């Protein structure tokens, strides 16, 4: 069996295992910095999501109050209903970054997590693939996950899920027990984002891979795998909400009526994701033509992640990041032209020799470049959330004219309303709130026959004014409502008030 760590015997030119690791490290650093550079010039893209607003506000409120919320205080439609900030640690990290340097701080923190993610992905892939192949593949994969690269707590979990998956399958491949230091890692994951329950499933697949390799010949090690799997949910209970954090995850996966109306939870649509479709087709073609041999547990792992991608497009990143990580060892062993092991047996080329011999100076230069860029960005950048979610002009108008009463708002303005202390009609916390038919009725109000439903909601919730996105299908109904008039409009938002 070829190990995923390689050695190079000293050569006439003086190359050694130290040179290999230096070259590998520099390639990983370069691809990570290259990815960060492509994002920093369009940093506003990291603040496009309406949820960016309320995650920061919830974190600021927790820092201010010193307590963890257990009921909703941000909407008037579901005020007092059970609600937990299950992503509390990520929200506090964003709040701290915002307190230090506003939205520039939030953006820099997000960029740091993306850079770390790309570096770790390249590092683990380069254990099986030669550096140039790992570089190219990593950058391609990083492009495919661009849709989820935004200032939301999910971004903190990307480095964790890469380490978790790579280390567990490496332990299986080496026929070793899973590293116990991963348990604090999944505990951290549980306090950052609700996707930590995927960690249980990944551990189960890695355990199956170990079982398939050993065939019950190492019962002692198998027992340690079982014990590790049992400890995973136990350590994740070390969060402010205990078992509620796990139950909240399953409430989204099973029976949450709001999921059907949210774009990121829709099934994969190839017509909207040409790059992802091309990647899937090329990957499938490669697997079929190359006839790469993988064990049945890894084949099931591939199918599981493909199922998640096809069912909910928001989980495409799991397939993109984890499947290459899990299959890399077999591909590297079976195809010498990409193999890190074969590369390690050869001589370094001129570029690699240059990198190895100038490792310290190049590393210092990269470090200075990172610090300088971050300092310059912090001082001169004025990055702000997207105007499509901020309603900046509309909210200024509302404040100037002392608009009061309950606001009827478009979904994408929920986050900014929370941030500015205005209770919402609806917002992005649909994983726990806006249920019991509320979401369905709200969506129906935007249909061609939805005017009576809208009028009913206006009466039920005593609406005082409305803040709608310019593309909201309910705007024509407001134009027709007796006693209402359009008081403000710009390219992104419209305000209606009672006459």
N, C-alpha and C positions, 0 to 999 in steps of 0.2 A: 504494500500500500504506500502510495506517495504522500508524504506529509505535506501540510499546507504551509510549513516553514521550510525554506530552502537554504542550502549552503553552497558556497562557491569556494573551491579550493584555491589557494594562492596561485597566481600565475606569474609569468615572467614580467608582465606589466605591473605586478604588485596588487591587482584587484583581489578582494577577499570578501568574506561575508559582511564585513563592516561597510565596504563600498556598495554592496548590493542594497543594504538597508538604507544607506544614505541616498542612493538613487531612487529607491522606492519612496522614501519619505519626501524627497523633493518633488517627485512627480505628483504625489498626493497633495502636497501643499499648493503646487501650481494650479492644478485643476480646481481646487477649492477657491483659491484667490481669483481665478479666471471666472468662475461662476459668480462670485460676489461682485466682481467688476461689471458683469453684464446686468446685474440687478441694481447696483448703486446709482447708475445713470437714469434709471427709471424707478427710483425708490418709492415714488408715490403709488406704484402698482402694489406695494405691500400693504397699503392702507385702503384698498378698494372695497373691502367687505364691510357691510353695515354693522357687523358684530364687533368690529375693532373698537367702536365707541363704548359699548356697554361693558365689555370685558375690562377696560381701563377704569371705568366708573365703579364697578363692583369692587375691584381691587382697592381703589382709593377709599371707598366707604369702609371696607374691612380694616384698612390701616387706621382710619380715623376712629372707628368705633371699638376696635379690638375684639370684635365678635364675628362669628360666622352666621350668615343668614339662614333661616329655616323656613321663612314664609316670604311670599312675594310682597315687596313694597314699591316696586317700580311701575306697575300697571294699575289702572283703576278697574279694569274688567275682571281681573283675577286677584285683586288685592287680598292678602290674608291666606291665600291658598298655599299648600306646602310647596316649597321650592328651596333647593340647596345649591350652593355654589360649589359644585363637585369638581370644578377646575380651579379651585381657590388659589393654589400656589402659583400657577401660571398667571392668573389675574393680578396677584400681588406683585409678581416680577414685572409685569407690564406697568403696573401703577408706580412702582419705584422708578422705572426707567422714565416714565412720564414726569414724575416729580422732579427728577434730576435735569431733564433736558427736553421736556415737551414731547411732541410727536417725533422729533429727531431722535430722542432717546429710545422711543418705542421701535422706530425703524432700525436703528443700529443694533438693538438687542435681537430683533428678528433676523437681520443679516448675519449676526454672529452665530445664531443657531443653524441657519442654512449653510454657512461656511463649514461649521463643524460637521454637519450631516454629510456634506459632499466629501470632506476629507476622510471621514470614517468609512464611507462607502468605497472610496478609492483604495483605502488601506486594506480593507478585507478582500476586495476583489483582486488586488495585486498580490495577495497570498497565493492565488491560483493562476492568475494571468500575468504575462510579462507587462512591465510598466506602461508601454505605449498602448497596448490593448486595454488595460485597466483605465488609463486616462480617457481614451475615446469613449469607452462604454459608460464610464461614470458621467461624463459630460452629457451624453445622449440621455441617460436616465434622469439626470437633473433637469433637463428640458421638459421631459414628460410629466414631471411633478409640479411644474410651474403653477397650475391652477390652485394648488393648496398652499402655495408659499405666500402667506399673509399673516398679519399680526394677530394671530389667534393662538390660544394655549396649545393647540395641536402641534405647532412648530417646535415646542420644547420636547416633544416625545419622539421626534424623528431620529435624533442621535441614539436615544435609548432603544428604540425598536431595532435599529441596525446592530447595536452591540448585543442585545438580547438574542436575536435570531442567529447571528454569526457564531457567538460563543456556544450556544446550545448545540447547534448542528456540528460545530467543530469537536465538542466533547463527545458527541455520538460517533463521529467519524473516527476519532482516536480510541473509541471504546473506553471512555472514562466517565466518571460521575460528573453531573453538571456542577459548575462552579457555584459555591454557596454565596460568593460575593454578588451574584446576580439577584439574590433576594432583596437586599436593600435597594437595588436598582428598580425592581418592579414596585416596591413600596413608594419610591419617589415618583414613578410613573402614575401610580394610583392617585397621587395628590396633584398631579398636573393635568390629567385629561382622562375622560371616561373610556378611552380605547384600551386601557390597561387590561381589560378582560381578554383582549386578543393575545396577550402574553400567555394566558393559560393555554390557549389553543396551540400557539406556536410551541410551547413546551411539550404538549401532548404529541405533536407531530415529531418533534425531535426524539422523544421517548420511544415512539414507534420505530423510528429509524434505528435507534440503538438496539431495540428488540429484534428487528429484522437482521441486523448485522451479527448479533451474538447468539440468537436462537436459543435462549434460556441456558446458555453455557456459563454465564456469569451471574448467578442469582444474587450475589451480594451487591454487585453494581446495579443490577436491576432494581433491587430494593431501595437503593439510594436515589434512583430516578423517580420511583414511586413516591418516596418521602419528599423529594423536592417538589413534585407536582402537588402534593397535599399541602405543603407549606406556602405555595404561591398565593392562594386565596386568603390564607391566614394572615400573612404579613401585609396584604393590601388593606386589611381592616384597620391598620394604623393610619387613620385619617380622621378629620374632625366629624365625619358623618357615619363612620363604621360601615355596617352592612348596607346602609342606604345608598352608598356610592355604587355598589355592585348592582343593587336592584334598579337604580336609575338607568343603568346601561341597558338592562334587559327590557325596561319599559319602552325604550326607543326602538329596540329591535323587534319587539312583538306588540302589535296593537296600537301603536301611536298613530292616530289618524292624521296628524299634521305632516307626517313624513311624505305622504303622497303629493303634497302641494309645494314642496320645497325643491328648488332646482337641483341642488347637490345630491339629493336623495333619489333622483330619478334614475331609471335604468340607463346603462351606457347607450349612447346614440352615436353610431359611427359617422353619421352625416355632420355632426357637430365637432367631431374629434378626429380629424384626418390623420394627424401625427400618431395618435394612440392606435388607431386602426392599422396604420402601416406597420407600427412596431409589433402589434399582435400577429399580423399576417406573416411578417418576416421571421418572427420568433417561431411560429408554428411551422413554417417552411423549413427553417433550420433544424428543428427537432426531428422532422420527418425525413429530410434528406440525409442528415448526418447520422441518424440512427444512434444518437447518444444514448448510452445505457445508464438509467437511474433506477434506484430501488422503488418498490411500490409505495413506501411512505412519502418519498419526495414527489412521486407522481400525484399522489392524493393531495399533497400540499399545494402543488401547482394548480390542480383542479379546484381546490377550495378557494384559492385567491382569485382564480378566474371567475368563479361563481360570484364572489363578492363584487368584482369589477362590473360584471354584466348586470348584477341586480341593483347596485347603487354606485353611480359613477364617482362618488366621493371617495370610495375605497380603491380607486385605481392606483393610488400611490403604494398600497400594500403589495400589489402584484409587481409594480415597477421596481420597487426597492428590494423586496424579499426573495422573489423567485430567482433573479440572477445570483443573489448571495448564496442561496441554498444549492443551486445547480453548478456553481462555479467550480467546485472541487472536481466533480466528475468530468466536466468539459475540459478543464485543464489537464487532467490525467489522460484523457482519450484523444486529445488533439494537440500534438506537439507544437504546432505553429503558433499557438496562443499560450503555451505552458510557461509558467514561471519557473518550474523545475528545469526545463530545458534551457531557458534563458540563463539560469544561474550556472549552468555547466559551461556556457560559452564565454567568450571574452567580451568585455564592455566595448561598445562602439565609442566613437569620438565624443559624442554628446554626453554619453553616460560617464566616460572618463573625466570629462570637464566638470560635470556635476559632482562626481565623487571627490575630486581633488580640490574643488572650491566649495565644499559643503558648508563650512562655517561662515564664510563670507556671504554666500548666497542666502543662507538662513538668516543672517543678521540683516541683510538688505530687505528680505521679505518682512521681517519683524518691524523694521523701521517704516516700511511702506504701509503696513497695516495700521500702525499707531498713527502715522501722519495722516492717512486718509480718514481715519475715524475722527481725529481732532479737527481736521478741516471741515468734514461733513457736519460735525456737531456745531461748529461756529458759524458757518455760512449757509447751510441748507435751511430752507424754509418749507420742508415737506409737510403736507397736511393730508388728512383723509380726503377721499374723492368728493367733489361737490355733488355727485349723484347721491351721496348718503348724508352729507352734512347739512343741507338745507340752510346754509349760512345766512343768505340774504333773507329768506323767509322767517327764520327765527329772530333775526334782528328787527324785522317789521313787527312780528308778534310782540316783542318786548317793548318797542317804541309805542305801540298802540294798546298796550296793556290787555292783550287778548286773554280772556280767562275762561274757566269752565273746562270740561273734558274735551280733549282733542281727538278727532277721528283722523288717524294717520295711516299712510301707506306703510307697508311692511318694512321697506328699506330705510324709513326714517325713524324706526323704533329705537335704534341704537343711539342716534344723536339726541333724541328726546330724553332718554335715560341719562346720558352724559350731562345734559343741561338741566337736569332736575325736573323734567316735565313728565308726569305719569302718562303711560302709553295706552292706546287702544290695543295694539299688538306690537310685538317686537320679535327678535330672533331667538328667544328662549322657548321655542316650541317643543324642545325635547321633554319639558315637564309641564308647560302651561298651554293655555289656549286650546283646550281639548273639550270633550263632551259636546261635540257638534259645533263649537264656536268657529273653528278654522274652516270647516266645510261651508257653514253659512256665510262667512266672510268672503270666501272665494265665489260662492254663488251670487253674491251681491254685485260682482263685476261682470256677470253675464248679461246678455241682451235683455233678459226678462228679470233682471235683478233689482230693479228700482223699488218694488214693494219691500224686498228684504232689507235694502239699505234704509228705507224710511222706518222700518221696524227697529233696526239697530240704533238709528239716531234717537228714537223715542225711548228705547229701553235704557240706553246708557247716557241719556241727557247730554247729548253732544253740544258743545258750545261753539266750536270752530273746527275746521278741517285743514289738515296739511297733507297734500297729495303730490306724488311724483307726477311730472308732466305727462307721462305715458299711462297713468292710471285709468283703467276703463270705466271707473265710476265718475269721472269728471263730467261727462255729458248729463248724468243724472243730477248732479249738484247744480248744473246750469238751469235745470228745469224745476228744481225744488222751490216751492213758494216760500218767500221769507228769507231766502239766502242769496248772497251776491259774492262775486269774485272780488276779493280785496287786494290781492297781490299775485303776481306771477313773474317768473323768470324762466330761464332755459331748463331749470331742473325741478322747480317746485311751484305749486299753486296753493293759495290760501283762500278758503271760503269762510265767510262769517255771516252771522244772522244780521238781518237788516234792522 
